[in-house]
Structures are given as C-alpha cells and as structure tokens.
Amino acid sequence: MTRDEAAASVGISRKLAAFHLDKLVDAGLLRAHYGSPGGVRRVGRAPKVYEPSGADVRVSIPQRGHGLLASILLDAVRGQKAGESGREAALRAAGERGRALGAAESRPVRGGRLGAERALTRAAEILERHGFEPDRESPGRLRLRNCPFHPMAGDDPELVCGVNHAFLSGVVEGLGASSIEATLAPHSGYCCVEFGARGAE
C-alpha cells in the first residue's frame, strides 16, 4: 500500500498517513521500499510502498501469558521423568522456570537476607513486568489483580492455578526471599496466588 492509498482508506491527509506509516516502519511492524504496487508502472518516481514486516504482534488487555503457560507445559512434556504424572511434571517445570526468573532478577542484599517488606517489593517489581498487576494496599501482603493465565485457569483451575503457584513460588525461591511465601488464596477479582511473610496468619 502506498501513502496515498493509506490516506484514502482512513480519510486522513497524505502527510499524516506518511508520518504514521514511517513510525510503524521504525517500530519494525512494516517494511518500506520504492516500487509499483500491483505491478502497475507509472510515469515519474516510484512511490514508497509499505507492507507487513512479518513480525508476530499480539496485544491483550489485560496482559495474558498463554505463551509462558504453553512453554512450561512443553518443558513438562519434553522432560517428564519415569513414574512422574503429567501434573507433577508440569508443577516441576513451572517451579524450575520461576526459580530461573527469580535468580536472574536477584541482587546482592546487605546483611545477606531479604526482609519481608523488601522481598514483597522486589517480587512486585518483577511481577509487574510480567502482567500480574501487583497490589500492595495491605501491609505485609501482596495480591495480584491480574492472572496472565486467565481464562485458561477457568478450564482447569486445579492444573493451571497449581502451575501458577509453583511458578510464583519458584520466583520467590530464586530471589532468595526466604522471608516470604506464595500461597494459594483465591479471591474474586484477584489471581489465585498471593504473597505474605512466611508463617504469617
């Protein structure tokens, strides 16, 4: 599609269409070259032609992590051990993935121990980037306003919530945050997992 064609299709000026098309090229969503769309040659300079770049783009509001869930389940299938059930393999794979993420995000701590409040803050920072929408309104507790695995959790809550819990427990372990724990605590409007000080009522 040329700039003129894009402008005409959405009812804006050619200049504005060119601005937005070039922004999409900069973002890697479109490719641009000079040529004759449809193979039709015209007199004068060949117009700039835009086409999809082939990038895989997905937008979800709220954020979903079906790719992460699928990747964990693939790891489970590929790495299932003799005598291990599919569910056990999925929980193990989820824990391993969470520990790897937590370890990659861990930082040296003065005194060698991450206290509960600081650990909850660190967990919230990580989970914010992964679409869980952490909520620190209650002191000493971290709830998650979004489940990236929804609506898959509705299809099989025991499995999917179990995988989520194992993954988030692994994140805590990988961070070295022994002062907090992830627990299954389903609440309407929240993810099924929440965080609090270890051993707290």
C-alpha positions as CSV (number, residue, x, y, z in Angstrom):
1,M,0.0,0.0,0.0
2,T,1.2,3.5,-0.8
3,R,0.9,6.6,1.3
4,D,-1.9,7.9,-0.9
5,E,-3.8,4.6,-0.6
6,A,-3.4,4.5,3.1
7,A,-4.6,8.1,3.5
8,A,-7.6,7.5,1.3
9,S,-8.6,4.3,3.1
10,V,-8.8,6.0,6.5
11,G,-9.7,9.5,5.4
12,I,-6.6,11.4,6.6
13,S,-4.1,13.6,4.8
14,R,-1.2,12.0,2.9
15,K,1.3,13.8,5.2
16,L,-0.3,12.3,8.3
17,A,-0.5,8.9,6.7
18,A,3.2,9.1,5.9
19,F,4.0,10.1,9.5
20,H,2.2,7.1,10.9
21,L,3.4,4.6,8.3
22,D,7.0,5.6,8.9
23,K,6.6,5.3,12.7
24,L,5.3,1.7,12.1
25,V,8.4,1.1,10.0
26,D,10.6,2.4,12.8
27,A,8.8,0.1,15.2
28,G,9.5,-2.9,13.0
29,L,5.8,-3.6,12.1
30,L,6.1,-2.5,8.5
31,R,8.7,-2.7,5.7
32,A,9.0,0.1,3.1
33,H,10.5,0.1,-0.4
34,Y,10.1,2.1,-3.6
35,G,8.1,0.3,-6.2
36,S,4.9,-0.1,-8.1
37,P,2.1,-1.6,-6.1
38,G,0.3,-4.3,-8.0
39,G,3.0,-4.2,-10.7
40,V,1.5,-1.1,-12.4
41,R,4.2,1.2,-13.6
42,R,3.6,5.0,-13.7
43,V,5.5,7.9,-15.1
44,G,7.8,9.6,-12.6
45,R,9.4,8.5,-9.4
46,A,8.2,5.2,-8.0
47,P,6.1,5.7,-4.8
48,K,7.0,4.4,-1.4
49,V,5.2,1.1,-0.8
50,Y,4.5,-0.3,2.7
51,E,3.9,-4.0,3.6
52,P,3.7,-6.0,6.8
53,S,7.1,-6.9,8.2
54,G,6.1,-10.4,9.3
55,A,6.6,-9.6,13.0
56,D,4.3,-11.5,15.3
57,V,2.4,-8.9,17.3
58,R,-0.2,-9.6,19.9
59,V,-2.0,-7.1,22.1
60,S,-4.0,-8.2,25.1
61,I,-5.7,-6.0,27.7
62,P,-5.3,-7.1,30.5
63,Q,-2.0,-8.8,29.7
64,R,-2.1,-12.6,29.2
65,G,0.8,-15.0,29.4
66,H,-0.5,-18.0,27.4
67,G,2.9,-18.3,25.8
68,L,4.5,-18.7,29.1
69,L,2.0,-21.4,30.2
70,A,2.4,-23.2,26.9
71,S,6.2,-23.1,27.2
72,I,6.1,-24.5,30.8
73,L,3.8,-27.3,29.6
74,L,6.1,-28.1,26.7
75,D,9.0,-28.3,29.1
76,A,6.9,-30.7,31.2
77,V,6.1,-32.9,28.3
78,R,9.7,-33.0,27.0
79,G,11.2,-33.5,30.4
80,Q,8.7,-35.9,32.1
81,K,10.5,-38.4,34.2
82,A,9.7,-42.1,34.6
83,G,7.0,-42.6,37.1
84,E,6.1,-38.8,37.1
85,S,2.5,-37.9,36.2
86,G,1.8,-35.1,33.7
87,R,0.6,-32.8,36.5
88,E,3.8,-33.5,38.6
89,A,5.9,-32.8,35.5
90,A,4.0,-29.5,34.9
91,L,4.5,-28.3,38.5
92,R,8.2,-29.2,38.5
93,A,8.7,-27.4,35.2
94,A,6.8,-24.4,36.5
95,G,8.9,-24.2,39.6
96,E,12.1,-24.5,37.6
97,R,11.0,-21.7,35.3
98,G,10.1,-19.5,38.3
99,R,13.4,-20.2,40.0
100,A,15.3,-19.2,36.9
101,L,13.4,-16.0,36.6
102,G,13.9,-15.1,40.3
103,A,17.6,-16.0,40.1
104,A,18.1,-13.8,37.1
105,E,16.4,-10.9,38.9
106,S,18.1,-11.3,42.3
107,R,20.5,-8.7,43.7
108,P,23.1,-8.8,46.5
109,V,21.5,-7.8,49.8
110,R,23.2,-6.0,52.6
111,G,23.3,-8.4,55.6
112,G,22.7,-11.4,53.4
113,R,18.9,-11.6,54.0
114,L,16.0,-10.0,52.2
115,G,13.4,-8.9,54.8
116,A,9.7,-9.5,54.2
117,E,8.8,-5.9,53.1
118,R,11.8,-5.6,50.8
119,A,11.1,-9.0,49.4
120,L,7.5,-8.2,48.7
121,T,8.6,-5.0,46.9
122,R,11.1,-6.9,44.8
123,A,8.5,-9.6,43.9
124,A,6.1,-6.8,43.0
125,E,8.6,-5.2,40.6
126,I,9.2,-8.5,38.8
127,L,5.6,-9.5,38.6
128,E,4.6,-6.0,37.3
129,R,6.7,-6.6,34.3
130,H,5.1,-10.0,33.7
131,G,1.5,-8.7,33.7
132,F,0.3,-9.8,37.2
133,E,-0.6,-6.2,38.3
134,P,0.6,-6.4,41.9
135,D,-1.4,-4.7,44.7
136,R,0.5,-3.6,47.9
137,E,-2.5,-1.9,49.6
138,S,-2.3,-4.2,52.6
139,P,0.9,-4.0,54.6
140,G,2.8,-7.3,54.7
141,R,0.8,-8.7,51.8
142,L,1.0,-8.7,48.1
143,R,-2.0,-9.6,46.0
144,L,-2.2,-9.8,42.2
145,R,-5.0,-8.1,40.4
146,N,-4.5,-9.9,37.1
147,C,-3.9,-13.6,36.2
148,P,-1.9,-13.8,33.0
149,F,-3.2,-17.4,32.6
150,H,-6.8,-16.4,32.6
151,P,-9.2,-17.7,31.0
152,M,-7.2,-21.0,30.8
153,A,-7.5,-21.2,34.6
154,G,-11.2,-21.4,34.2
155,D,-10.9,-24.5,32.0
156,D,-8.8,-26.5,34.6
157,P,-8.2,-24.4,37.8
158,E,-6.5,-27.3,39.6
159,L,-3.8,-27.6,37.0
160,V,-3.4,-24.0,35.8
161,C,-3.6,-22.5,39.3
162,G,-1.2,-25.2,40.5
163,V,1.2,-24.3,37.7
164,N,0.9,-20.6,38.6
165,H,1.5,-21.3,42.3
166,A,4.6,-23.4,41.5
167,F,5.9,-20.8,39.1
168,L,5.5,-17.9,41.6
169,S,6.9,-20.0,44.5
170,G,9.9,-20.6,42.3
171,V,10.3,-16.9,41.7
172,V,10.4,-16.3,45.5
173,E,13.0,-19.1,45.9
174,G,15.1,-17.9,43.0
175,L,15.1,-14.4,44.6
176,G,16.4,-15.9,47.8
177,A,13.4,-14.3,49.6
178,S,13.1,-16.9,52.3
179,S,11.2,-14.3,54.4
180,I,8.0,-14.5,52.2
181,E,6.0,-17.2,50.6
182,A,3.5,-17.6,47.8
183,T,0.2,-19.3,48.8
184,L,-2.9,-20.3,47.0
185,A,-5.6,-17.9,48.2
186,P,-8.4,-17.5,45.6
187,H,-10.3,-14.2,45.9
188,S,-12.9,-12.8,43.4
189,G,-11.2,-10.3,41.1
190,Y,-7.6,-11.4,42.0
191,C,-5.1,-14.0,40.9
192,C,-5.3,-17.3,42.9
193,V,-1.9,-16.7,44.4
194,E,-0.9,-14.1,47.0
195,F,2.3,-13.3,48.9
196,G,2.9,-12.7,52.6
197,A,5.5,-13.0,55.3
198,R,6.5,-16.7,55.8
199,G,4.5,-18.2,58.7
200,A,2.1,-15.2,59.0
201,E,-1.6,-16.0,59.8
